[in-house]
Amino acid sequence: MLLTLFSAFIFGLSTTNAALTYRGVDWSSVTVEERAGVSYKSVSGTAQPLEKTLVESGVNTVRQRIWVNPSNGDYNLAYNIALGKRAKAAGLGVYLDFHYSDTWADPGHQTIPSGWPTGIDDLSWKLYNYTLDVANEFQNNGIQPTIISIGNEIRAGLLWPTGGTSSYSNIARLLHSAAAGIKDSTLSPQPKIMIHLDNGWDWSSQQYFYKTVLAQGTLVESDFDMMGVSYYPFYNSAATLASLKSSLNNMASTWGKEIVVAELDWPTSCPHPGNAFPSDIKSIPFTAAGQTTFIQEVASVVAGVKNGNGIFYWEPAWIHNANLGSSCADNCMFSQSGQALSSMNVFSQV
């Protein structure tokens, strides 16, 4: 606590937040890491399953990405059912993140799964049935996700090329079909349905996507409950906390949905950043203490937004991929030996 207060004094940042409903991390790769020989440890160095450390640190929900038919089986349905059972046994909620692809789905990749149709009528029907089947399989295994995201970072659409931005009508149809698959499932209780875009700090892109898609008339506001955003400060110097706050406030006031920062990271090492860091956070150090400060700041922004109710750190324990796709060398919250950094304790503070 003294370190946190000292950091706030030095950097002029806030330290108090209203409690968030969802305090989470993405732990999709834990099974991959364990197969590679990683033995996770608590902040104090006790060897124990990752989920135990997460619970002790204040995490209450874990995010899991699901791919349709990946080449080696990692992140497929069976992989996620096994992971979901571990989460439930530990008392953690599950946030299921549909990628609707056999591999990564993000602003640069939204590839239709192998063997799926490409015509919009057949593709919408396939998407509905796939989503329905996955949801029912989770229920059959005694796992009831609290959140399900229908697509991952879909600002540029999903299931390309059919669901690309050349046809917002197709995007709307696909999202409506996915939402219907969840609503028609046997899941009880029903999860919150999320739409998730990247660049959460950029109000203009958020506004354009939702206004354009909803204007098609197929996707209706009752189809989803949450708006999720990604917030990565190392990709654009314009990604300030102030911009994030403004964007989220505008989203909440315009559509009245629950607001979640579905992905965020902060580095412990970034010797050669690919872009300048935003002006209002560039003084935060690249250390575990800096991670704590950054997460507290984002949590404070979310808690201050009407219906703002959660944050999720992306893959803090994926130590064999420590840069987490960024130009920074290490964004994990665990050391290379698998021990949790002191920053993990921040989840008990937000």
SELUMMAR-213025 format. One record per residue: x negated, y, z of N, C-alpha, C in turn. Coordinates in steps of 0.1 Angstrom, whole numbers, plus 5000, padded with zeros to 4 digits. Layout:
BEGIN
REC   n.u   n.v   n.w  ca.u  ca.v  ca.w   c.u   c.v   c.w
REC     X     Y     Z     X     Y     Z     X     Y     Z
...
This chain:
BEGIN
REC   n.u   n.v   n.w  ca.u  ca.v  ca.w   c.u   c.v   c.w
REC  4992  4988  5000  5000  5000  5000  4991  5013  5000
REC  4980  5012  5008  4972  5024  5008  4966  5026  4994
REC  4962  5015  4987  4957  5017  4974  4967  5023  4965
REC  4979  5018  4966  4990  5023  4957  4992  5038  4960
REC  4992  5042  4972  4994  5056  4976  4983  5065  4971
REC  4970  5059  4972  4958  5066  4968  4959  5068  4953
REC  4963  5058  4945  4964  5059  4931  4974  5070  4927
REC  4986  5070  4934  4996  5080  4931  4991  5094  4934
REC  4983  5095  4945  4978  5109  4948  4968  5113  4937
REC  4959  5104  4933  4949  5108  4923  4955  5111  4910
REC  4965  5102  4905  4970  5104  4892  4983  5111  4891
REC  4989  5116  4902  5001  5124  4902  5013  5117  4898
REC  5014  5103  4901  5025  5095  4897  5033  5091  4909
REC  5046  5088  4906  5055  5084  4916  5053  5070  4921
REC  5058  5066  4933  5055  5053  4939  5068  5046  4943
REC  5079  5054  4944  5091  5048  4949  5101  5045  4938
REC  5108  5034  4938  5118  5030  4929  5130  5024  4936
REC  5142  5027  4930  5154  5019  4934  5151  5004  4930
REC  5157  4995  4937  5155  4981  4934  5161  4978  4921
REC  5154  4970  4913  5159  4966  4900  5165  4952  4901
REC  5176  4950  4893  5182  4937  4893  5173  4926  4889
REC  5166  4929  4878  5157  4919  4872  5143  4923  4873
REC  5135  4916  4880  5120  4918  4882  5114  4906  4876
REC  5109  4907  4863  5105  4895  4857  5092  4895  4849
REC  5089  4883  4844  5077  4881  4836  5081  4871  4825
REC  5074  4872  4814  5075  4861  4804  5065  4851  4807
REC  5069  4838  4809  5060  4828  4812  5060  4816  4802
REC  5063  4820  4789  5065  4810  4779  5053  4800  4777
REC  5041  4805  4779  5029  4797  4776  5024  4789  4788
REC  5031  4789  4799  5025  4782  4811  5022  4767  4808
REC  5031  4761  4801  5029  4746  4798  5017  4745  4789
REC  5015  4753  4779  5003  4753  4770  4991  4755  4778
REC  4991  4764  4788  4979  4767  4796  4976  4755  4805
REC  4986  4749  4811  4984  4738  4820  4978  4726  4812
REC  4983  4724  4800  4977  4713  4792  4962  4715  4789
REC  4959  4728  4788  4945  4732  4785  4936  4731  4798
REC  4942  4727  4809  4934  4725  4821  4935  4737  4831
REC  4943  4747  4829  4944  4758  4838  4951  4754  4851
REC  4945  4757  4862  4951  4755  4875  4954  4768  4881
REC  4967  4772  4883  4970  4785  4887  4969  4786  4903
REC  4965  4799  4907  4963  4801  4921  4971  4814  4925
REC  4974  4815  4938  4981  4827  4943  4971  4838  4944
REC  4976  4850  4948  4967  4861  4950  4956  4858  4960
REC  4959  4850  4970  4950  4847  4981  4941  4835  4977
REC  4943  4829  4965  4934  4818  4960  4939  4804  4963
REC  4951  4803  4968  4957  4789  4970  4962  4783  4957
REC  4957  4771  4954  4961  4765  4941  4976  4760  4943
REC  4984  4764  4933  4999  4761  4934  5005  4763  4921
REC  5017  4758  4918  5023  4760  4905  5026  4775  4903
REC  5025  4779  4890  5027  4793  4887  5040  4798  4892
REC  5051  4790  4892  5064  4795  4896  5064  4799  4911
REC  5056  4792  4919  5056  4795  4933  5049  4808  4935
REC  5039  4811  4928  5032  4824  4929  5041  4835  4924
REC  5049  4832  4914  5058  4843  4909  5068  4846  4919
REC  5074  4836  4925  5085  4838  4936  5079  4846  4947
REC  5067  4842  4952  5060  4848  4963  5057  4863  4960
REC  5055  4866  4947  5051  4880  4943  5063  4889  4941
REC  5075  4883  4942  5087  4891  4940  5094  4890  4927
REC  5089  4882  4918  5096  4879  4905  5108  4871  4908
REC  5119  4875  4901  5132  4867  4903  5137  4861  4890
REC  5131  4865  4879  5136  4860  4866  5124  4858  4856
REC  5125  4847  4849  5114  4844  4839  5120  4844  4825
REC  5112  4849  4816  5116  4850  4802  5109  4839  4794
REC  5117  4833  4785  5111  4821  4777  5115  4823  4763
REC  5105  4823  4753  5108  4824  4739  5111  4810  4734
REC  5121  4809  4725  5124  4796  4719  5123  4797  4703
REC  5116  4788  4698  5114  4787  4683  5122  4775  4678
REC  5126  4775  4666  5135  4765  4661  5128  4752  4659
REC  5118  4751  4650  5111  4739  4647  5096  4741  4645
REC  5089  4745  4656  5075  4748  4655  5067  4736  4651
REC  5056  4738  4644  5048  4727  4639  5044  4717  4649
REC  5040  4722  4661  5035  4713  4672  5045  4711  4684
REC  5056  4716  4682  5066  4714  4693  5066  4725  4704
REC  5055  4732  4705  5055  4743  4715  5066  4753  4713
REC  5073  4756  4724  5083  4766  4724  5096  4762  4718
REC  5098  4749  4715  5110  4744  4709  5120  4742  4720
REC  5132  4736  4717  5143  4734  4726  5138  4725  4738
REC  5132  4714  4735  5128  4705  4746  5118  4711  4755
REC  5109  4719  4749  5099  4726  4757  5106  4735  4767
REC  5116  4743  4762  5123  4753  4770  5132  4747  4780
REC  5138  4735  4777  5146  4729  4787  5138  4724  4799
REC  5126  4719  4796  5117  4714  4807  5112  4726  4815
REC  5109  4737  4808  5105  4749  4815  5116  4755  4823
REC  5128  4755  4818  5140  4761  4825  5143  4753  4837
REC  5141  4740  4837  5143  4732  4849  5133  4735  4860
REC  5121  4738  4856  5111  4743  4866  5115  4756  4872
REC  5120  4765  4864  5124  4778  4869  5136  4777  4878
REC  5146  4769  4875  5157  4768  4883  5154  4761  4896
REC  5145  4751  4896  5141  4744  4908  5134  4754  4918
REC  5127  4764  4912  5120  4774  4920  5129  4786  4925
REC  5142  4786  4920  5151  4796  4924  5150  4808  4914
REC  5144  4807  4903  5142  4818  4893  5153  4818  4883
REC  5158  4829  4879  5167  4831  4868  5160  4829  4855
REC  5167  4825  4844  5161  4823  4831  5167  4833  4821
REC  5158  4839  4814  5161  4848  4803  5156  4842  4790
REC  5165  4837  4782  5162  4830  4770  5161  4839  4758
REC  5149  4839  4751  5146  4849  4741  5146  4841  4727
REC  5157  4841  4720  5158  4835  4707  5149  4843  4697
REC  5140  4836  4690  5132  4842  4679  5139  4839  4666
REC  5147  4829  4665  5154  4825  4652  5144  4823  4641
REC  5133  4816  4644  5123  4813  4635  5115  4801  4640
REC  5107  4795  4631  5098  4784  4636  5085  4789  4642
REC  5083  4802  4642  5071  4808  4647  5075  4822  4652
REC  5065  4831  4653  5067  4844  4659  5077  4852  4651
REC  5085  4859  4659  5094  4869  4653  5092  4882  4660
REC  5089  4893  4652  5085  4906  4657  5087  4916  4645
REC  5083  4928  4647  5086  4938  4636  5080  4934  4623
REC  5069  4926  4623  5063  4922  4610  5066  4908  4606
REC  5073  4900  4613  5076  4886  4610  5090  4883  4615
REC  5099  4879  4606  5112  4874  4609  5116  4863  4599
REC  5108  4853  4598  5110  4843  4588  5121  4833  4591
REC  5130  4831  4581  5141  4821  4583  5135  4807  4586
REC  5140  4800  4595  5135  4786  4598  5135  4777  4586
REC  5126  4768  4585  5125  4759  4574  5138  4750  4573
REC  5143  4750  4561  5155  4742  4559  5168  4749  4561
REC  5168  4761  4567  5180  4769  4569  5184  4775  4555
REC  5197  4777  4553  5202  4783  4541  5198  4798  4541
REC  5199  4804  4529  5195  4818  4527  5207  4827  4524
REC  5218  4821  4518  5230  4829  4515  5236  4833  4528
REC  5242  4845  4529  5246  4851  4541  5258  4843  4547
REC  5267  4838  4540  5278  4830  4545  5273  4817  4552
REC  5265  4810  4545  5259  4797  4551  5249  4800  4563
REC  5242  4811  4561  5232  4814  4571  5239  4819  4584
REC  5249  4826  4583  5257  4831  4595  5263  4819  4602
REC  5268  4809  4594  5274  4797  4600  5263  4789  4607
REC  5252  4787  4601  5241  4780  4606  5236  4786  4619
REC  5235  4799  4619  5230  4807  4631  5240  4805  4643
REC  5253  4806  4640  5263  4804  4650  5262  4790  4656
REC  5261  4780  4648  5260  4766  4653  5247  4763  4661
REC  5236  4768  4656  5224  4766  4663  5224  4773  4676
REC  5229  4785  4677  5230  4792  4690  5239  4785  4699
REC  5250  4781  4694  5260  4773  4702  5254  4760  4708
REC  5247  4753  4699  5241  4740  4703  5231  4742  4714
REC  5222  4752  4712  5212  4754  4722  5218  4758  4735
REC  5228  4767  4735  5234  4771  4747  5241  4760  4754
REC  5248  4751  4747  5254  4739  4753  5244  4730  4759
REC  5232  4728  4752  5222  4719  4757  5216  4724  4770
REC  5215  4737  4772  5211  4743  4785  5221  4740  4795
REC  5234  4742  4792  5244  4738  4802  5244  4724  4805
REC  5242  4715  4795  5242  4701  4798  5231  4696  4807
REC  5220  4704  4807  5209  4701  4816  5209  4709  4829
REC  5220  4715  4832  5222  4722  4844  5215  4735  4845
REC  5212  4742  4834  5205  4755  4834  5214  4765  4828
REC  5217  4775  4835  5225  4786  4830  5217  4799  4830
REC  5212  4802  4818  5204  4815  4816  5213  4827  4821
REC  5206  4836  4827  5213  4848  4831  5213  4859  4820
REC  5203  4858  4811  5202  4867  4800  5199  4858  4787
REC  5205  4861  4776  5201  4856  4763  5199  4867  4753
REC  5188  4868  4747  5185  4878  4737  5187  4871  4723
REC  5196  4878  4715  5199  4872  4701  5189  4879  4691
REC  5177  4874  4691  5166  4879  4683  5156  4886  4691
REC  5144  4887  4685  5133  4893  4692  5127  4905  4684
REC  5127  4917  4690  5122  4929  4684  5127  4930  4670
REC  5140  4932  4668  5147  4931  4655  5150  4945  4649
REC  5142  4955  4652  5144  4969  4647  5144  4968  4631
REC  5136  4959  4626  5135  4958  4611  5144  4946  4606
REC  5153  4942  4614  5162  4931  4611  5157  4917  4616
REC  5164  4906  4611  5161  4893  4615  5164  4884  4604
REC  5158  4872  4604  5161  4862  4594  5159  4867  4580
REC  5147  4872  4577  5143  4878  4564  5143  4867  4553
REC  5146  4871  4541  5150  4884  4536  5165  4887  4538
REC  5173  4877  4541  5187  4879  4541  5191  4890  4551
REC  5185  4889  4563  5189  4899  4573  5179  4910  4575
REC  5173  4914  4564  5164  4926  4564  5171  4939  4563
REC  5164  4950  4564  5170  4963  4565  5176  4967  4551
REC  5174  4959  4541  5181  4962  4528  5196  4960  4529
REC  5200  4953  4540  5214  4950  4541  5218  4950  4556
REC  5221  4962  4561  5226  4962  4575  5239  4955  4577
REC  5246  4953  4566  5259  4945  4567  5255  4931  4571
REC  5245  4925  4565  5240  4912  4568  5235  4911  4583
REC  5227  4921  4587  5223  4921  4601  5234  4921  4610
REC  5244  4929  4608  5256  4929  4617  5263  4916  4617
REC  5265  4909  4605  5271  4896  4605  5263  4886  4613
REC  5250  4886  4611  5242  4876  4618  5242  4878  4633
REC  5242  4890  4638  5242  4893  4652  5256  4889  4658
REC  5266  4892  4651  5280  4888  4655  5281  4873  4656
REC  5275  4866  4647  5276  4851  4647  5268  4846  4659
REC  5256  4852  4661  5248  4847  4672  5255  4849  4686
REC  5261  4861  4687  5268  4864  4699  5280  4855  4701
REC  5287  4852  4690  5298  4843  4691  5294  4829  4695
REC  5282  4824  4691  5277  4811  4695  5275  4810  4710
REC  5271  4821  4716  5269  4821  4731  5283  4822  4738
REC  5292  4831  4733  5305  4832  4739  5313  4820  4738
REC  5312  4812  4727  5319  4800  4725  5313  4788  4732
REC  5301  4789  4738  5295  4778  4744  5301  4774  4757
REC  5296  4763  4763  5301  4759  4776  5294  4765  4788
REC  5285  4774  4785  5277  4780  4796  5286  4786  4806
REC  5284  4783  4818  5293  4788  4829  5284  4790  4842
REC  5282  4802  4846  5288  4815  4841  5281  4819  4828
REC  5288  4827  4820  5283  4832  4808  5271  4842  4810
REC  5261  4841  4802  5249  4850  4804  5252  4864  4798
REC  5244  4874  4802  5244  4887  4796  5238  4885  4782
REC  5244  4891  4771  5238  4890  4758  5231  4903  4755
REC  5218  4902  4750  5210  4913  4748  5206  4914  4733
REC  5205  4926  4728  5199  4930  4716  5186  4937  4719
REC  5175  4932  4713  5161  4937  4717  5154  4943  4705
REC  5150  4955  4707  5142  4962  4697  5128  4966  4702
REC  5119  4968  4694  5106  4973  4698  5106  4989  4698
REC  5095  4995  4702  5094  5009  4703  5105  5016  4711
REC  5106  5011  4723  5117  5017  4732  5116  5031  4735
REC  5104  5037  4733  5102  5051  4736  5107  5060  4724
REC  5110  5054  4713  5113  5062  4701  5129  5062  4699
REC  5135  5073  4704  5149  5074  4704  5155  5074  4690
REC  5148  5080  4681  5153  5081  4667  5155  5067  4661
REC  5145  5058  4663  5146  5045  4657  5157  5036  4664
REC  5158  5038  4677  5169  5031  4684  5182  5036  4680
REC  5184  5049  4679  5197  5055  4675  5200  5050  4660
REC  5191  5051  4651  5193  5047  4637  5198  5032  4636
REC  5191  5023  4643  5194  5009  4642  5209  5007  4647
REC  5211  5011  4659  5225  5008  4665  5236  5015  4658
REC  5234  5028  4654  5245  5035  4647  5247  5028  4633
REC  5237  5024  4627  5238  5018  4613  5245  5005  4614
REC  5240  4996  4623  5245  4983  4624  5260  4983  4629
REC  5263  4991  4639  5276  4991  4644  5286  4997  4634
REC  5281  5006  4626  5290  5012  4615  5295  5002  4605
REC  5288  4990  4604  5293  4980  4595  5306  4974  4599
REC  5309  4975  4612  5322  4970  4617  5323  4955  4620
REC  5312  4948  4617  5312  4933  4620  5307  4931  4634
REC  5296  4936  4637  5291  4936  4651  5298  4947  4659
REC  5305  4943  4670  5312  4953  4678  5305  4954  4692
REC  5308  4965  4698  5301  4967  4711  5304  4957  4722
REC  5315  4950  4721  5318  4940  4731  5311  4927  4728
REC  5303  4926  4717  5295  4914  4714  5283  4913  4723
REC  5278  4924  4729  5266  4924  4737  5267  4933  4749
REC  5259  4929  4759  5260  4936  4772  5248  4945  4775
REC  5236  4941  4769  5223  4947  4772  5216  4952  4760
REC  5209  4963  4762  5199  4968  4752  5185  4966  4758
REC  5177  4958  4752  5163  4956  4756  5154  4963  4747
REC  5143  4967  4752  5132  4974  4745  5119  4969  4749
REC  5109  4970  4739  5095  4968  4742  5089  4981  4745
REC  5079  4981  4754  5072  4994  4757  5057  4991  4759
REC  5050  4992  4748  5035  4990  4749  5028  5003  4746
REC  5021  5008  4756  5015  5022  4755  5002  5022  4746
REC  4997  5010  4742  4984  5010  4735  4986  5010  4720
REC  4998  5011  4715  5000  5010  4700  5003  5024  4695
REC  5006  5034  4703  5010  5047  4698  5009  5057  4708
REC  5001  5068  4706  4999  5078  4716  5012  5086  4719
REC  5022  5084  4710  5035  5091  4713  5044  5083  4723
REC  5039  5072  4727  5047  5063  4736  5045  5067  4750
REC  5049  5080  4753  5048  5085  4767  5059  5080  4776
REC  5056  5081  4788  5067  5078  4798  5079  5087  4796
REC  5075  5100  4794  5086  5110  4792  5095  5106  4780
REC  5089  5101  4769  5096  5097  4757  5105  5085  4760
REC  5099  5076  4768  5106  5064  4772  5119  5067  4780
REC  5117  5076  4789  5128  5081  4798  5139  5087  4790
REC  5135  5096  4781  5145  5103  4772  5152  5093  4763
REC  5145  5084  4757  5151  5074  4748  5161  5065  4756
REC  5157  5060  4767  5166  5051  4775  5178  5058  4780
REC  5176  5071  4785  5188  5078  4789  5197  5081  4778
REC  5192  5084  4766  5201  5086  4754  5208  5073  4751
REC  5201  5062  4751  5208  5049  4748  5219  5046  4758
REC  5216  5048  4771  5226  5045  4781  5238  5054  4780
REC  5236  5067  4777  5247  5076  4777  5255  5074  4764
REC  5249  5070  4753  5256  5068  4740  5264  5055  4740
REC  5259  5044  4745  5266  5032  4744  5270  5025  4757
REC  5265  5030  4768  5269  5025  4781  5265  5011  4784
REC  5255  5006  4777  5250  4992  4780  5240  4992  4791
REC  5238  4980  4797  5227  4978  4806  5214  4979  4798
REC  5204  4985  4805  5191  4988  4799  5180  4980  4805
REC  5172  4973  4797  5161  4965  4803  5148  4968  4794
REC  5137  4970  4801  5124  4970  4793  5120  4955  4793
REC  5122  4949  4781  5121  4934  4780  5106  4930  4778
REC  5097  4939  4774  5083  4936  4773  5075  4948  4777
REC  5065  4946  4785  5055  4957  4788  5042  4950  4792
REC  5031  4957  4790  5017  4953  4794  5009  4965  4798
REC  4999  4962  4806  4988  4972  4809  4975  4964  4810
REC  4964  4970  4804  4952  4962  4804  4944  4964  4817
REC  4936  4953  4820  4925  4954  4830  4912  4957  4823
REC  4912  4955  4810  4900  4958  4802  4904  4963  4788
REC  4899  4974  4784  4902  4979  4771  4890  4988  4766
REC  4879  4982  4764  4867  4990  4760  4868  4997  4746
REC  4876  4991  4737  4877  4997  4724  4892  4997  4720
REC  4900  5006  4726  4914  5007  4722  4916  5011  4708
REC  4926  5005  4701  4928  5008  4687  4935  5022  4685
REC  4941  5027  4696  4948  5040  4695  4946  5047  4708
REC  4948  5061  4707  4947  5068  4719  4959  5065  4728
REC  4957  5065  4741  4968  5062  4751  4976  5075  4752
REC  4989  5073  4755  4998  5085  4757  4992  5094  4768
REC  4995  5107  4766  4989  5117  4775  4993  5116  4790
REC  5005  5112  4792  5010  5112  4806  5006  5099  4814
REC  4999  5090  4807  4995  5078  4814  4980  5074  4812
REC  4973  5083  4804  4959  5079  4800  4950  5080  4812
REC  4954  5086  4823  4945  5086  4835  4946  5074  4843
REC  4956  5065  4841  4957  5052  4848  4945  5043  4845
REC  4938  5038  4854  4927  5030  4851  4930  5016  4846
REC  4921  5010  4839  4922  4997  4833  4918  4987  4844
REC  4926  4985  4854  4923  4977  4866  4936  4971  4871
REC  4934  4961  4880  4946  4956  4886  4954  4967  4893
REC  4947  4976  4900  4954  4987  4906  4961  4996  4896
REC  4955  4997  4884  4962  5005  4873  4974  4997  4868
REC  4973  4984  4867  4985  4977  4864  4997  4979  4873
REC  4994  4979  4886  5004  4982  4896  5010  4996  4894
REC  5002  5006  4892  5007  5019  4890  5015  5020  4878
REC  5011  5014  4867  5018  5015  4854  5032  5008  4856
REC  5032  4996  4861  5045  4989  4863  5054  4997  4872
REC  5049  5003  4883  5057  5011  4891  5063  5023  4884
REC  5055  5029  4875  5060  5040  4867  5071  5036  4858
REC  5069  5025  4851  5080  5021  4841  5092  5017  4849
REC  5090  5010  4860  5102  5006  4869  5109  5018  4874
REC  5102  5029  4877  5108  5041  4882  5117  5047  4871
REC  5112  5047  4859  5119  5053  4847  5132  5045  4845
REC  5131  5031  4845  5143  5023  4843  5153  5025  4854
REC  5148  5025  4866  5157  5026  4878  5165  5040  4877
REC  5159  5050  4871  5165  5063  4870  5175  5065  4859
REC  5176  5054  4851  5185  5055  4839  5198  5048  4844
REC  5209  5054  4839  5222  5048  4842  5222  5034  4836
REC  5226  5024  4845  5226  5010  4841  5212  5004  4838
REC  5202  5011  4841  5188  5006  4840  5186  4995  4850
REC  5183  4983  4846  5183  4973  4857  5172  4962  4856
REC  5162  4964  4848  5152  4954  4847  5139  4957  4840
REC  5128  4950  4843  5116  4951  4836  5110  4937  4835
REC  5103  4934  4824  5097  4921  4822  5083  4923  4816
REC  5073  4918  4824  5059  4918  4819  5057  4907  4810
REC  5050  4910  4798  5049  4899  4788  5037  4891  4790
REC  5039  4878  4793  5029  4867  4794  5017  4871  4803
REC  5019  4874  4815  5008  4878  4824  4998  4867  4827
REC  5003  4854  4825  4994  4843  4828  4988  4835  4817
REC  4989  4841  4805  4984  4835  4793  4969  4838  4791
REC  4961  4833  4800  4947  4837  4801  4938  4833  4789
REC  4942  4823  4781  4935  4819  4770  4938  4828  4758
REC  4947  4837  4760  4950  4847  4749  4951  4861  4756
REC  4941  4864  4763  4941  4875  4773  4944  4889  4767
REC  4941  4891  4754  4944  4904  4748  4958  4905  4745
REC  4966  4894  4745  4980  4894  4743  4984  4901  4730
REC  4975  4900  4720  4978  4905  4707  4975  4920  4705
REC  4969  4926  4715  4966  4940  4714  4951  4942  4711
REC  4947  4955  4710  4933  4958  4708  4925  4959  4722
REC  4932  4957  4733  4926  4957  4746  4922  4942  4749
REC  4911  4941  4756  4905  4928  4758  4913  4919  4768
REC  4919  4925  4778  4926  4917  4788  4938  4924  4793
REC  4950  4919  4791  4962  4925  4796  4969  4915  4806
REC  4962  4905  4810  4968  4895  4819  4968  4900  4834
REC  4976  4894  4842  4977  4896  4856  4971  4885  4864
REC  4964  4876  4857  4957  4865  4863  4942  4865  4858
REC  4933  4862  4866  4919  4861  4862  4917  4849  4853
REC  4905  4848  4847  4902  4837  4838  4901  4824  4846
REC  4900  4824  4859  4900  4812  4867  4914  4808  4871
REC  4924  4816  4867  4938  4813  4870  4944  4819  4883
REC  4936  4828  4889  4940  4834  4902  4948  4846  4899
REC  4959  4848  4906  4967  4860  4904  4960  4872  4909
REC  4961  4883  4902  4955  4896  4906  4964  4903  4916
REC  4958  4912  4923  4966  4919  4933  4978  4926  4927
REC  4978  4929  4914  4989  4936  4908  5002  4928  4907
REC  5001  4914  4909  5013  4906  4909  5022  4910  4920
REC  5017  4915  4931  5025  4919  4942  5034  4931  4940
REC  5032  4937  4928  5041  4949  4925  5055  4945  4923
REC  5058  4933  4920  5072  4929  4917  5080  4929  4930
REC  5074  4928  4941  5081  4929  4954  5084  4943  4958
REC  5078  4953  4950  5079  4967  4953  5089  4975  4944
REC  5094  4968  4934  5103  4975  4924  5117  4969  4924
